[in-house]
């Protein structure tokens, strides 16, 4: 009963539109001695590089038997035009710290000279 099924991969964009990516039908033979036992079969599907930022959405896998349908939880993918870039604040922090220390140094020197007179 459960040896014939179909697997579908699809995604739902931010507007709620469903787009099919890949679909296949399977007919699995049950090995001798494995009848009436639970079996797990893994299927991997690689999504080709995303074309543009409109590929953002939740991607799902769904398996259908004659009287049963199971759907995965989905994986949300955020696609950007420029890709991911690590935020770097190293130079900004260094320049800010240097400017702050220079300002404090000038102020302290001015106070010392003013107190001296």
Phi and psi restraints in degrees (value plus and minus 20) as a CYANA .aco file:
   2 UNK   PHI    -124.3   -84.3
   2 UNK   PSI      -4.7    35.3
   3 UNK   PHI    -108.0   -68.0
   3 UNK   PSI     -35.6     4.4
   4 UNK   PHI    -132.1   -92.1
   4 UNK   PSI     100.2   140.2
   5 UNK   PHI    -174.9  -134.9
   5 UNK   PSI     147.7   187.7
   6 UNK   PHI    -142.4  -102.4
   6 UNK   PSI     126.3   166.3
   7 UNK   PHI    -137.2   -97.2
   7 UNK   PSI     111.7   151.7
   8 UNK   PHI    -149.0  -109.0
   8 UNK   PSI     118.2   158.2
   9 UNK   PHI    -135.9   -95.9
   9 UNK   PSI     113.4   153.4
  10 UNK   PHI    -173.4  -133.4
  10 UNK   PSI     148.8   188.8
  11 UNK   PHI    -154.9  -114.9
  11 UNK   PSI     133.7   173.7
  12 UNK   PHI    -137.9   -97.9
  12 UNK   PSI     101.5   141.5
  13 UNK   PHI    -101.6   -61.6
  13 UNK   PSI    -197.0  -157.0
  14 UNK   PHI     -87.0   -47.0
  14 UNK   PSI     -36.6     3.4
  15 UNK   PHI    -111.3   -71.3
  15 UNK   PSI     -19.3    20.7
  16 UNK   PHI      64.1   104.1
  16 UNK   PSI      -8.8    31.2
  17 UNK   PHI    -104.6   -64.6
  17 UNK   PSI     112.8   152.8
  18 UNK   PHI    -113.2   -73.2
  18 UNK   PSI     107.6   147.6
  19 UNK   PHI    -143.8  -103.8
  19 UNK   PSI     103.1   143.1
  20 UNK   PHI     -94.6   -54.6
  20 UNK   PSI     117.8   157.8
  21 UNK   PHI    -126.7   -86.7
  21 UNK   PSI     -67.1   -27.1
  22 UNK   PHI    -177.7  -137.7
  22 UNK   PSI     126.5   166.5
  23 UNK   PHI    -167.8  -127.8
  23 UNK   PSI     120.7   160.7
  24 UNK   PHI    -169.3  -129.3
  24 UNK   PSI     135.0   175.0
  25 UNK   PHI    -130.9   -90.9
  25 UNK   PSI     124.2   164.2
  26 UNK   PHI    -145.8  -105.8
  26 UNK   PSI     126.1   166.1
  27 UNK   PHI    -155.3  -115.3
  27 UNK   PSI      77.8   117.8
  28 UNK   PHI    -115.4   -75.4
  28 UNK   PSI     110.2   150.2
  29 UNK   PHI    -102.8   -62.8
  29 UNK   PSI     118.3   158.3
  30 UNK   PHI    -108.7   -68.7
  30 UNK   PSI     103.0   143.0
  31 UNK   PHI     -85.0   -45.0
  31 UNK   PSI     130.3   170.3
  32 UNK   PHI     -78.9   -38.9
  32 UNK   PSI     113.8   153.8
  33 UNK   PHI      69.5   109.5
  33 UNK   PSI     -26.4    13.6
  34 UNK   PHI    -125.7   -85.7
  34 UNK   PSI     -13.1    26.9
  35 UNK   PHI     -82.7   -42.7
  35 UNK   PSI     126.6   166.6
  36 UNK   PHI      39.7    79.7
  36 UNK   PSI      10.2    50.2
  37 UNK   PHI    -145.7  -105.7
  37 UNK   PSI     128.2   168.2
  38 UNK   PHI     -91.2   -51.2
  38 UNK   PSI     114.7   154.7
  39 UNK   PHI    -151.3  -111.3
  39 UNK   PSI     128.0   168.0
  40 UNK   PHI    -143.0  -103.0
  40 UNK   PSI     111.2   151.2
  41 UNK   PHI    -145.8  -105.8
  41 UNK   PSI     108.7   148.7
  42 UNK   PHI    -111.6   -71.6
  42 UNK   PSI     119.4   159.4
  43 UNK   PHI    -147.7  -107.7
  43 UNK   PSI     109.5   149.5
  44 UNK   PHI    -131.0   -91.0
  44 UNK   PSI     120.2   160.2
  45 UNK   PHI    -154.5  -114.5
  45 UNK   PSI     105.2   145.2
  46 UNK   PHI    -118.3   -78.3
  46 UNK   PSI     105.4   145.4
  47 UNK   PHI    -105.7   -65.7
  47 UNK   PSI     106.8   146.8
  48 UNK   PHI     -83.4   -43.4
  48 UNK   PSI     142.9   182.9
  49 UNK   PHI     -70.3   -30.3
  49 UNK   PSI     116.4   156.4
  50 UNK   PHI     -88.4   -48.4
  50 UNK   PSI     117.9   157.9
  51 UNK   PHI     -93.3   -53.3
  51 UNK   PSI     -61.8   -21.8
  52 UNK   PHI    -181.2  -141.2
  52 UNK   PSI    -196.8  -156.8
  53 UNK   PHI     -87.1   -47.1
  53 UNK   PSI     -33.7     6.3
  54 UNK   PHI     -95.2   -55.2
  54 UNK   PSI     -23.4    16.6
  55 UNK   PHI    -101.0   -61.0
  55 UNK   PSI     -19.4    20.6
  56 UNK   PHI     -84.7   -44.7
  56 UNK   PSI     115.0   155.0
  57 UNK   PHI     144.3   184.3
  57 UNK   PSI    -191.5  -151.5
  58 UNK   PHI    -124.2   -84.2
  58 UNK   PSI     106.8   146.8
  59 UNK   PHI    -121.1   -81.1
  59 UNK   PSI     116.3   156.3
  60 UNK   PHI    -148.3  -108.3
  60 UNK   PSI     137.2   177.2
  61 UNK   PHI    -142.1  -102.1
  61 UNK   PSI     118.1   158.1
  62 UNK   PHI    -156.9  -116.9
  62 UNK   PSI     117.2   157.2
  63 UNK   PHI    -140.5  -100.5
  63 UNK   PSI     112.8   152.8
  64 UNK   PHI    -145.0  -105.0
  64 UNK   PSI     109.8   149.8
  65 UNK   PHI    -125.3   -85.3
  65 UNK   PSI    -195.4  -155.4
  66 UNK   PHI     -78.1   -38.1
  66 UNK   PSI     -67.4   -27.4
  67 UNK   PHI    -138.4   -98.4
  67 UNK   PSI      -9.6    30.4
  68 UNK   PHI    -161.5  -121.5
  68 UNK   PSI     125.2   165.2
  69 UNK   PHI    -159.0  -119.0
  69 UNK   PSI     110.0   150.0
  70 UNK   PHI    -146.1  -106.1
  70 UNK   PSI     115.5   155.5
  71 UNK   PHI    -145.4  -105.4
  71 UNK   PSI     120.5   160.5
  72 UNK   PHI     -92.3   -52.3
  72 UNK   PSI     150.5   190.5
  73 UNK   PHI     -91.7   -51.7
  73 UNK   PSI     -41.3    -1.3
  74 UNK   PHI      72.2   112.2
  74 UNK   PSI     133.9   173.9
  75 UNK   PHI    -147.8  -107.8
  75 UNK   PSI     102.9   142.9
  76 UNK   PHI    -102.8   -62.8
  76 UNK   PSI     110.8   150.8
  77 UNK   PHI    -141.8  -101.8
  77 UNK   PSI     105.3   145.3
  78 UNK   PHI    -124.0   -84.0
  78 UNK   PSI      94.0   134.0
  79 UNK   PHI    -122.0   -82.0
  79 UNK   PSI     113.1   153.1
  80 UNK   PHI    -137.9   -97.9
  80 UNK   PSI     133.3   173.3
  81 UNK   PHI     -86.8   -46.8
  81 UNK   PSI     -60.3   -20.3
  82 UNK   PHI    -115.2   -75.2
  82 UNK   PSI     -25.2    14.8
  83 UNK   PHI      62.4   102.4
  83 UNK   PSI    -199.1  -159.1
  84 UNK   PHI    -106.2   -66.2
  84 UNK   PSI     110.1   150.1
  85 UNK   PHI    -145.0  -105.0
  85 UNK   PSI     112.3   152.3
  86 UNK   PHI     -89.2   -49.2
  86 UNK   PSI     110.5   150.5
  87 UNK   PHI     -91.6   -51.6
  87 UNK   PSI     108.3   148.3
  88 UNK   PHI    -140.7  -100.7
  88 UNK   PSI      96.5   136.5
  89 UNK   PHI    -131.8   -91.8
  89 UNK   PSI      -8.9    31.1
  90 UNK   PHI     -76.6   -36.6
  90 UNK   PSI     -71.4   -31.4
  91 UNK   PHI     -88.9   -48.9
  91 UNK   PSI     -59.1   -19.1
  92 UNK   PHI     -82.8   -42.8
  92 UNK   PSI     -62.3   -22.3
  93 UNK   PHI     -86.2   -46.2
  93 UNK   PSI     -63.1   -23.1
  94 UNK   PHI     -82.5   -42.5
  94 UNK   PSI     -64.7   -24.7
  95 UNK   PHI     -86.8   -46.8
  95 UNK   PSI     -61.5   -21.5
  96 UNK   PHI     -83.6   -43.6
  96 UNK   PSI     -65.0   -25.0
  97 UNK   PHI     -83.8   -43.8
  97 UNK   PSI     -62.5   -22.5
  98 UNK   PHI     -83.6   -43.6
  98 UNK   PSI     -63.7   -23.7
  99 UNK   PHI     -84.2   -44.2
  99 UNK   PSI     -60.8   -20.8
 100 UNK   PHI     -83.9   -43.9
 100 UNK   PSI     -66.5   -26.5
 101 UNK   PHI     -85.0   -45.0
 101 UNK   PSI     -58.5   -18.5
 102 UNK   PHI     -84.5   -44.5
 102 UNK   PSI     -62.2   -22.2
 103 UNK   PHI     -83.3   -43.3
 103 UNK   PSI     -65.2   -25.2
 104 UNK   PHI     -84.2   -44.2
 104 UNK   PSI     -58.1   -18.1
 105 UNK   PHI     -84.7   -44.7
 105 UNK   PSI     -63.6   -23.6
 106 UNK   PHI     -85.7   -45.7
 106 UNK   PSI     -61.8   -21.8
 107 UNK   PHI     -84.8   -44.8
 107 UNK   PSI     -62.5   -22.5
 108 UNK   PHI     -85.0   -45.0
 108 UNK   PSI     -60.7   -20.7
 109 UNK   PHI     -84.6   -44.6
 109 UNK   PSI     -62.7   -22.7
 110 UNK   PHI     -83.0   -43.0
 110 UNK   PSI     -61.7   -21.7
 111 UNK   PHI     -84.7   -44.7
 111 UNK   PSI     -61.4   -21.4
 112 UNK   PHI     -82.8   -42.8
 112 UNK   PSI     -63.2   -23.2
 113 UNK   PHI     -87.6   -47.6
 113 UNK   PSI     -56.6   -16.6
 114 UNK   PHI     -88.8   -48.8
 114 UNK   PSI     -60.9   -20.9
 115 UNK   PHI     -86.8   -46.8
 115 UNK   PSI     -51.2   -11.2
 116 UNK   PHI     -87.3   -47.3
 116 UNK   PSI     -56.2   -16.2
